[in-house]
Amino acid sequence: MSLQRIHLHLSKESLAYGRQLARQKKTSISKLVEGFFLTGRRQVQSGKSFSERWAGKVTLRIPEKSDRRGTRLTKTARTE
């Protein structure tokens, strides 16, 4: 694969975050940008799994009237 040079215009905050992320992942900003293009933004943004990112952020509402299926789901899915 032949490497090509490109120029990007980024805000100071974006560049600082990119440098920090590159350090954490022990890679270069170029590799992060390449990863963004090849695998998609979500893969580059977070090293955490979906369940780790959403843990504790979703709550189930309790239905007002009795719903056998919904009640069973609420009991099995409740982690409290």
C-alpha positions as CSV (number, residue, x, y, z in Angstrom):
1,M,0.0,0.0,0.0
2,S,1.3,3.4,-1.0
3,L,1.0,6.1,1.6
4,Q,-0.4,9.4,0.7
5,R,-0.1,12.7,2.6
6,I,-3.2,14.7,3.4
7,H,-3.8,17.9,5.3
8,L,-6.5,18.1,8.0
9,H,-7.9,21.2,9.7
10,L,-8.8,20.3,13.3
11,S,-9.8,22.4,16.3
12,K,-7.3,22.5,19.2
13,E,-9.6,20.4,21.3
14,S,-9.9,17.7,18.6
15,L,-6.1,17.6,18.1
16,A,-5.5,17.4,21.8
17,Y,-8.0,14.6,22.2
18,G,-6.5,12.8,19.2
19,R,-3.0,13.0,20.7
20,Q,-4.3,11.7,24.0
21,L,-6.1,8.8,22.4
22,A,-3.1,7.9,20.3
23,R,-0.9,7.8,23.4
24,Q,-3.4,5.6,25.2
25,K,-3.6,3.2,22.2
26,K,0.1,3.4,21.7
27,T,-0.3,4.4,18.0
28,S,-0.1,7.5,15.9
29,I,-2.7,10.0,14.9
30,S,-2.3,8.9,11.3
31,K,-3.2,5.3,12.3
32,L,-6.3,6.6,14.2
33,V,-7.5,8.5,11.2
34,E,-6.8,5.5,8.9
35,G,-8.7,3.3,11.4
36,F,-11.6,5.8,11.3
37,F,-11.8,5.5,7.5
38,L,-11.4,1.7,7.4
39,T,-13.4,0.5,10.3
40,G,-15.8,3.2,11.2
41,R,-16.0,5.9,13.9
42,R,-17.2,3.7,16.8
43,Q,-14.3,1.4,16.7
44,V,-11.8,4.3,16.9
45,Q,-13.7,6.3,19.5
46,S,-14.0,3.8,22.3
47,G,-12.1,0.8,23.4
48,K,-15.0,-0.3,25.6
49,S,-17.6,-2.8,24.5
50,F,-21.2,-1.8,23.9
51,S,-22.4,-3.3,27.2
52,E,-19.7,-1.4,29.1
53,R,-20.6,1.9,27.5
54,W,-24.4,1.5,28.3
55,A,-24.2,-0.2,31.7
56,G,-26.5,1.6,34.1
57,K,-27.8,4.1,31.6
58,V,-31.0,2.3,30.6
59,T,-33.9,1.8,33.0
60,L,-37.1,-0.2,32.5
61,R,-40.4,1.5,33.1
62,I,-43.0,-0.4,35.0
63,P,-46.3,-0.7,33.1
64,E,-49.4,0.7,34.7
65,K,-51.6,-2.3,33.8
66,S,-50.8,-5.9,34.0
67,D,-49.0,-7.3,31.0
68,R,-47.8,-10.9,31.5
69,R,-45.0,-10.7,28.9
70,G,-43.8,-7.3,30.1
71,T,-43.9,-8.2,33.7
72,R,-41.9,-11.4,33.1
73,L,-39.3,-9.4,31.1
74,T,-39.1,-6.7,33.8
75,K,-38.4,-9.3,36.5
76,T,-35.7,-11.2,34.5
77,A,-34.0,-8.0,33.2
78,R,-34.0,-6.1,36.5
79,T,-30.5,-6.0,38.0
80,E,-31.2,-4.0,41.1
